[in-house]
Amino acid sequence: MNELPSPTMPLSPVSLPRGSLHRGDHQVIDQAGRGSISVSWARHQDEVRQAQRLRFDVFAREMGARLNSPVAGHDVDLFDDYCEHLLVRDLATQQVVGTYRVLTPAQARRVGSTYSDTEFDLTRLRSLRERMVELGRSCVHPEHRHGGVILALWGALAEFMVRNQLDTMIGCASIPMLHNGVVSGDAAASIWRQVSQTHLAPIDFHVRPRLPLPIDRLDGTLDIEPPALIRGYLRLGAKVLGAPAWDPDFNTADLPMLMRIADLPARYRKHFLGAR
């Protein structure tokens, strides 16, 4: 079992060794008859590998992504070594059934960018970067997509943000290009049309896709709901920062999204943070 390497730069506003940004104890949640799950942060490389195996199963085997990974059967990229990895386990099997990765501001400086920077020009977010984390590679095992796992992940993320004096989260929320069995961007164009009318951020925070989805050449009139994760983000007060980028490797349209702790609706602040 290999310990994750200690960084040469701080991970948060205070200088801490890797792994000190989060508590060592596991949060155990009883899901009313669905079985118990635990929430924890990876402290060893083998735990990160478990998350990467789940990501491969979901992104490559289930969704058909073309992954250029140095480890067979795992989704691994250059950002993983700089991220904190959040894990949800099924306590009965000890299998990792949900994961997020979190890139903190100092680690983003250390690696040179965020993943989102590779898909979008984030120049207008420069004033936010000192207290901004990037969320990415969110996925849940298909047998556990009933809401409990994602709520557990969000609760741990909110606690992480507050404890480390971080207030802004960004990330790329993916929309599959496959709709009704046909590969097209019409669903993504239609979802973009909907959310741009109701959840668009102020122009000061707009970003530009480096490889734009060709919205003008697509049918944006479909009556289609956004994916569950995007709907969840919007309920939490997230804003869309601009038009989607096309990710040809994952065959998705990616919406740039921003969520701030201060914008959490009161009921979610109380649920996740115990705040009134």
Contacts in CASP RR format, 6 or more apart in sequence:
PFRMAT RR
TARGET T0000
AUTHOR 0000-0000-0000
METHOD contacts of the structure
MODEL  1
MNELPSPTMPLSPVSLPRGSLHRGDHQVIDQAGRGSISVSWARHQDEVRQ
AQRLRFDVFAREMGARLNSPVAGHDVDLFDDYCEHLLVRDLATQQVVGTY
RVLTPAQARRVGSTYSDTEFDLTRLRSLRERMVELGRSCVHPEHRHGGVI
LALWGALAEFMVRNQLDTMIGCASIPMLHNGVVSGDAAASIWRQVSQTHL
APIDFHVRPRLPLPIDRLDGTLDIEPPALIRGYLRLGAKVLGAPAWDPDF
NTADLPMLMRIADLPARYRKHFLGAR
1 44 0 8 1.000
1 45 0 8 1.000
1 46 0 8 1.000
2 44 0 8 1.000
2 45 0 8 1.000
2 46 0 8 1.000
3 43 0 8 1.000
3 44 0 8 1.000
3 45 0 8 1.000
4 18 0 8 1.000
4 19 0 8 1.000
4 42 0 8 1.000
4 43 0 8 1.000
4 44 0 8 1.000
4 45 0 8 1.000
4 48 0 8 1.000
5 18 0 8 1.000
5 81 0 8 1.000
6 17 0 8 1.000
6 18 0 8 1.000
7 17 0 8 1.000
7 18 0 8 1.000
7 82 0 8 1.000
7 106 0 8 1.000
7 107 0 8 1.000
7 110 0 8 1.000
8 110 0 8 1.000
9 106 0 8 1.000
9 107 0 8 1.000
9 109 0 8 1.000
9 110 0 8 1.000
10 16 0 8 1.000
10 106 0 8 1.000
11 18 0 8 1.000
11 19 0 8 1.000
11 20 0 8 1.000
11 21 0 8 1.000
11 84 0 8 1.000
11 104 0 8 1.000
11 106 0 8 1.000
11 107 0 8 1.000
12 21 0 8 1.000
12 104 0 8 1.000
12 106 0 8 1.000
12 164 0 8 1.000
12 165 0 8 1.000
12 166 0 8 1.000
13 164 0 8 1.000
13 165 0 8 1.000
18 84 0 8 1.000
19 41 0 8 1.000
19 43 0 8 1.000
19 84 0 8 1.000
21 41 0 8 1.000
21 84 0 8 1.000
21 104 0 8 1.000
21 160 0 8 1.000
21 163 0 8 1.000
21 164 0 8 1.000
22 41 0 8 1.000
22 84 0 8 1.000
22 156 0 8 1.000
22 160 0 8 1.000
22 163 0 8 1.000
24 40 0 8 1.000
24 41 0 8 1.000
24 43 0 8 1.000
26 38 0 8 1.000
26 39 0 8 1.000
26 40 0 8 1.000
27 38 0 8 1.000
27 39 0 8 1.000
27 40 0 8 1.000
27 152 0 8 1.000
27 156 0 8 1.000
28 36 0 8 1.000
28 37 0 8 1.000
28 38 0 8 1.000
28 39 0 8 1.000
28 91 0 8 1.000
29 36 0 8 1.000
29 37 0 8 1.000
29 38 0 8 1.000
29 39 0 8 1.000
29 148 0 8 1.000
29 152 0 8 1.000
30 36 0 8 1.000
31 37 0 8 1.000
31 146 0 8 1.000
31 148 0 8 1.000
34 146 0 8 1.000
34 148 0 8 1.000
35 90 0 8 1.000
35 91 0 8 1.000
35 92 0 8 1.000
36 90 0 8 1.000
36 91 0 8 1.000
36 92 0 8 1.000
37 88 0 8 1.000
37 89 0 8 1.000
37 90 0 8 1.000
37 91 0 8 1.000
37 97 0 8 1.000
37 144 0 8 1.000
37 148 0 8 1.000
37 149 0 8 1.000
37 152 0 8 1.000
38 88 0 8 1.000
38 89 0 8 1.000
38 91 0 8 1.000
39 86 0 8 1.000
39 87 0 8 1.000
39 88 0 8 1.000
39 152 0 8 1.000
39 153 0 8 1.000
39 155 0 8 1.000
39 156 0 8 1.000
40 86 0 8 1.000
40 87 0 8 1.000
40 89 0 8 1.000
41 84 0 8 1.000
41 85 0 8 1.000
41 86 0 8 1.000
41 87 0 8 1.000
41 156 0 8 1.000
42 48 0 8 1.000
42 51 0 8 1.000
42 84 0 8 1.000
42 85 0 8 1.000
42 86 0 8 1.000
42 87 0 8 1.000
47 85 0 8 1.000
47 87 0 8 1.000
47 96 0 8 1.000
48 80 0 8 1.000
48 85 0 8 1.000
49 71 0 8 1.000
49 74 0 8 1.000
50 87 0 8 1.000
50 96 0 8 1.000
51 85 0 8 1.000
51 87 0 8 1.000
51 96 0 8 1.000
51 98 0 8 1.000
51 99 0 8 1.000
51 101 0 8 1.000
51 137 0 8 1.000
52 71 0 8 1.000
52 74 0 8 1.000
52 75 0 8 1.000
52 76 0 8 1.000
52 80 0 8 1.000
53 73 0 8 1.000
53 74 0 8 1.000
53 96 0 8 1.000
54 96 0 8 1.000
54 97 0 8 1.000
54 98 0 8 1.000
54 99 0 8 1.000
54 139 0 8 1.000
54 141 0 8 1.000
55 74 0 8 1.000
55 75 0 8 1.000
55 99 0 8 1.000
55 137 0 8 1.000
55 139 0 8 1.000
56 67 0 8 1.000
56 69 0 8 1.000
56 73 0 8 1.000
56 74 0 8 1.000
56 75 0 8 1.000
57 141 0 8 1.000
58 139 0 8 1.000
58 140 0 8 1.000
58 141 0 8 1.000
58 142 0 8 1.000
59 65 0 8 1.000
59 67 0 8 1.000
59 75 0 8 1.000
59 139 0 8 1.000
59 250 0 8 1.000
60 66 0 8 1.000
60 67 0 8 1.000
60 73 0 8 1.000
60 75 0 8 1.000
62 142 0 8 1.000
63 176 0 8 1.000
63 250 0 8 1.000
63 251 0 8 1.000
63 252 0 8 1.000
64 251 0 8 1.000
65 75 0 8 1.000
65 249 0 8 1.000
65 250 0 8 1.000
65 251 0 8 1.000
66 249 0 8 1.000
66 250 0 8 1.000
66 251 0 8 1.000
67 75 0 8 1.000
67 249 0 8 1.000
68 249 0 8 1.000
69 75 0 8 1.000
69 76 0 8 1.000
69 77 0 8 1.000
70 76 0 8 1.000
75 137 0 8 1.000
77 115 0 8 1.000
78 111 0 8 1.000
79 101 0 8 1.000
79 103 0 8 1.000
79 111 0 8 1.000
79 114 0 8 1.000
79 115 0 8 1.000
80 101 0 8 1.000
82 103 0 8 1.000
82 107 0 8 1.000
82 108 0 8 1.000
82 110 0 8 1.000
82 111 0 8 1.000
83 101 0 8 1.000
83 102 0 8 1.000
83 103 0 8 1.000
83 107 0 8 1.000
84 101 0 8 1.000
84 102 0 8 1.000
84 103 0 8 1.000
84 104 0 8 1.000
84 160 0 8 1.000
85 99 0 8 1.000
85 100 0 8 1.000
85 101 0 8 1.000
85 102 0 8 1.000
86 99 0 8 1.000
86 100 0 8 1.000
86 101 0 8 1.000
86 102 0 8 1.000
86 153 0 8 1.000
86 156 0 8 1.000
86 157 0 8 1.000
86 160 0 8 1.000
87 96 0 8 1.000
87 98 0 8 1.000
87 99 0 8 1.000
88 96 0 8 1.000
88 97 0 8 1.000
88 98 0 8 1.000
88 99 0 8 1.000
88 140 0 8 1.000
88 144 0 8 1.000
88 149 0 8 1.000
88 152 0 8 1.000
88 153 0 8 1.000
89 95 0 8 1.000
89 96 0 8 1.000
89 97 0 8 1.000
90 97 0 8 1.000
90 144 0 8 1.000
95 141 0 8 1.000
96 141 0 8 1.000
97 140 0 8 1.000
97 141 0 8 1.000
97 143 0 8 1.000
97 144 0 8 1.000
97 149 0 8 1.000
98 139 0 8 1.000
98 140 0 8 1.000
98 141 0 8 1.000
98 144 0 8 1.000
98 149 0 8 1.000
98 153 0 8 1.000
99 137 0 8 1.000
99 138 0 8 1.000
99 139 0 8 1.000
99 153 0 8 1.000
100 135 0 8 1.000
100 136 0 8 1.000
100 137 0 8 1.000
100 138 0 8 1.000
100 153 0 8 1.000
100 157 0 8 1.000
101 135 0 8 1.000
101 136 0 8 1.000
101 137 0 8 1.000
102 133 0 8 1.000
102 134 0 8 1.000
102 135 0 8 1.000
102 136 0 8 1.000
102 157 0 8 1.000
102 160 0 8 1.000
103 111 0 8 1.000
103 114 0 8 1.000
103 115 0 8 1.000
103 133 0 8 1.000
103 134 0 8 1.000
103 136 0 8 1.000
104 133 0 8 1.000
104 164 0 8 1.000
104 166 0 8 1.000
105 129 0 8 1.000
105 130 0 8 1.000
105 131 0 8 1.000
105 132 0 8 1.000
105 133 0 8 1.000
105 166 0 8 1.000
108 114 0 8 1.000
108 129 0 8 1.000
108 134 0 8 1.000
114 122 0 8 1.000
114 134 0 8 1.000
114 170 0 8 1.000
114 171 0 8 1.000
115 134 0 8 1.000
115 136 0 8 1.000
115 171 0 8 1.000
115 172 0 8 1.000
116 122 0 8 1.000
116 134 0 8 1.000
116 170 0 8 1.000
116 171 0 8 1.000
116 172 0 8 1.000
116 256 0 8 1.000
118 210 0 8 1.000
119 172 0 8 1.000
119 209 0 8 1.000
119 210 0 8 1.000
119 211 0 8 1.000
119 245 0 8 1.000
119 247 0 8 1.000
119 254 0 8 1.000
119 256 0 8 1.000
120 172 0 8 1.000
120 207 0 8 1.000
120 208 0 8 1.000
120 209 0 8 1.000
120 210 0 8 1.000
120 241 0 8 1.000
120 245 0 8 1.000
120 256 0 8 1.000
121 207 0 8 1.000
121 208 0 8 1.000
121 210 0 8 1.000
122 170 0 8 1.000
122 207 0 8 1.000
123 207 0 8 1.000
124 204 0 8 1.000
124 205 0 8 1.000
124 206 0 8 1.000
124 207 0 8 1.000
125 132 0 8 1.000
125 170 0 8 1.000
125 205 0 8 1.000
125 207 0 8 1.000
125 241 0 8 1.000
125 258 0 8 1.000
128 168 0 8 1.000
128 205 0 8 1.000
131 165 0 8 1.000
131 166 0 8 1.000
131 167 0 8 1.000
131 168 0 8 1.000
132 166 0 8 1.000
132 167 0 8 1.000
132 168 0 8 1.000
132 169 0 8 1.000
132 170 0 8 1.000
133 161 0 8 1.000
133 166 0 8 1.000
133 168 0 8 1.000
133 169 0 8 1.000
133 170 0 8 1.000
134 169 0 8 1.000
134 170 0 8 1.000
134 171 0 8 1.000
135 157 0 8 1.000
135 169 0 8 1.000
135 170 0 8 1.000
135 171 0 8 1.000
136 171 0 8 1.000
136 172 0 8 1.000
138 150 0 8 1.000
138 153 0 8 1.000
138 229 0 8 1.000
140 149 0 8 1.000
140 150 0 8 1.000
141 149 0 8 1.000
145 228 0 8 1.000
150 229 0 8 1.000
154 236 0 8 1.000
154 272 0 8 1.000
155 271 0 8 1.000
155 272 0 8 1.000
157 169 0 8 1.000
158 261 0 8 1.000
158 264 0 8 1.000
158 272 0 8 1.000
158 273 0 8 1.000
159 272 0 8 1.000
159 273 0 8 1.000
160 166 0 8 1.000
161 167 0 8 1.000
161 169 0 8 1.000
161 261 0 8 1.000
162 261 0 8 1.000
162 273 0 8 1.000
167 260 0 8 1.000
167 261 0 8 1.000
167 262 0 8 1.000
168 258 0 8 1.000
168 259 0 8 1.000
168 260 0 8 1.000
168 261 0 8 1.000
169 258 0 8 1.000
169 259 0 8 1.000
169 260 0 8 1.000
170 241 0 8 1.000
170 256 0 8 1.000
170 257 0 8 1.000
170 258 0 8 1.000
170 259 0 8 1.000
171 256 0 8 1.000
171 257 0 8 1.000
171 258 0 8 1.000
172 245 0 8 1.000
172 247 0 8 1.000
172 254 0 8 1.000
172 255 0 8 1.000
172 256 0 8 1.000
172 257 0 8 1.000
173 227 0 8 1.000
173 229 0 8 1.000
173 230 0 8 1.000
173 233 0 8 1.000
173 254 0 8 1.000
173 255 0 8 1.000
173 257 0 8 1.000
174 227 0 8 1.000
174 247 0 8 1.000
174 250 0 8 1.000
174 252 0 8 1.000
174 253 0 8 1.000
174 254 0 8 1.000
174 255 0 8 1.000
175 187 0 8 1.000
175 188 0 8 1.000
175 191 0 8 1.000
175 226 0 8 1.000
175 227 0 8 1.000
175 230 0 8 1.000
175 244 0 8 1.000
175 252 0 8 1.000
175 253 0 8 1.000
175 254 0 8 1.000
175 255 0 8 1.000
176 187 0 8 1.000
176 227 0 8 1.000
176 251 0 8 1.000
176 252 0 8 1.000
177 183 0 8 1.000
177 184 0 8 1.000
177 185 0 8 1.000
177 187 0 8 1.000
177 188 0 8 1.000
177 251 0 8 1.000
177 252 0 8 1.000
177 253 0 8 1.000
178 251 0 8 1.000
179 185 0 8 1.000
179 186 0 8 1.000
179 187 0 8 1.000
179 222 0 8 1.000
179 224 0 8 1.000
183 251 0 8 1.000
184 218 0 8 1.000
185 213 0 8 1.000
185 218 0 8 1.000
185 253 0 8 1.000
186 218 0 8 1.000
186 219 0 8 1.000
186 220 0 8 1.000
186 222 0 8 1.000
187 222 0 8 1.000
187 224 0 8 1.000
188 213 0 8 1.000
188 218 0 8 1.000
188 244 0 8 1.000
188 252 0 8 1.000
188 253 0 8 1.000
189 213 0 8 1.000
189 215 0 8 1.000
189 218 0 8 1.000
189 219 0 8 1.000
189 220 0 8 1.000
189 222 0 8 1.000
189 253 0 8 1.000
190 219 0 8 1.000
190 220 0 8 1.000
190 221 0 8 1.000
190 222 0 8 1.000
190 223 0 8 1.000
190 224 0 8 1.000
191 224 0 8 1.000
191 226 0 8 1.000
191 230 0 8 1.000
191 255 0 8 1.000
192 213 0 8 1.000
192 215 0 8 1.000
192 220 0 8 1.000
192 240 0 8 1.000
192 243 0 8 1.000
192 244 0 8 1.000
192 253 0 8 1.000
192 255 0 8 1.000
193 220 0 8 1.000
193 221 0 8 1.000
194 226 0 8 1.000
195 226 0 8 1.000
195 230 0 8 1.000
195 234 0 8 1.000
195 240 0 8 1.000
195 255 0 8 1.000
196 240 0 8 1.000
196 242 0 8 1.000
196 243 0 8 1.000
199 234 0 8 1.000
199 237 0 8 1.000
199 238 0 8 1.000
199 239 0 8 1.000
199 240 0 8 1.000
200 239 0 8 1.000
200 240 0 8 1.000
200 242 0 8 1.000
201 239 0 8 1.000
201 240 0 8 1.000
201 241 0 8 1.000
201 242 0 8 1.000
201 258 0 8 1.000
205 239 0 8 1.000
205 241 0 8 1.000
205 258 0 8 1.000
206 241 0 8 1.000
206 242 0 8 1.000
207 241 0 8 1.000
207 242 0 8 1.000
207 256 0 8 1.000
208 242 0 8 1.000
209 242 0 8 1.000
209 243 0 8 1.000
209 244 0 8 1.000
209 245 0 8 1.000
209 246 0 8 1.000
209 254 0 8 1.000
209 256 0 8 1.000
210 245 0 8 1.000
211 245 0 8 1.000
211 246 0 8 1.000
211 247 0 8 1.000
211 248 0 8 1.000
212 243 0 8 1.000
212 244 0 8 1.000
212 245 0 8 1.000
212 246 0 8 1.000
213 243 0 8 1.000
213 244 0 8 1.000
213 245 0 8 1.000
213 246 0 8 1.000
213 253 0 8 1.000
214 246 0 8 1.000
215 243 0 8 1.000
215 244 0 8 1.000
225 231 0 8 1.000
226 234 0 8 1.000
230 255 0 8 1.000
230 257 0 8 1.000
232 238 0 8 1.000
233 257 0 8 1.000
233 259 0 8 1.000
235 265 0 8 1.000
235 268 0 8 1.000
236 259 0 8 1.000
236 263 0 8 1.000
236 264 0 8 1.000
236 265 0 8 1.000
236 268 0 8 1.000
237 259 0 8 1.000
237 263 0 8 1.000
237 264 0 8 1.000
237 265 0 8 1.000
238 257 0 8 1.000
238 258 0 8 1.000
238 259 0 8 1.000
238 263 0 8 1.000
239 257 0 8 1.000
239 258 0 8 1.000
239 259 0 8 1.000
239 263 0 8 1.000
240 255 0 8 1.000
240 256 0 8 1.000
240 257 0 8 1.000
241 256 0 8 1.000
241 257 0 8 1.000
241 258 0 8 1.000
242 255 0 8 1.000
242 256 0 8 1.000
244 253 0 8 1.000
244 254 0 8 1.000
244 255 0 8 1.000
244 256 0 8 1.000
245 253 0 8 1.000
245 254 0 8 1.000
245 256 0 8 1.000
246 252 0 8 1.000
246 253 0 8 1.000
246 254 0 8 1.000
247 253 0 8 1.000
247 254 0 8 1.000
264 272 0 8 1.000
264 273 0 8 1.000
266 276 0 8 1.000
269 275 0 8 1.000
269 276 0 8 1.000
270 276 0 8 1.000
END
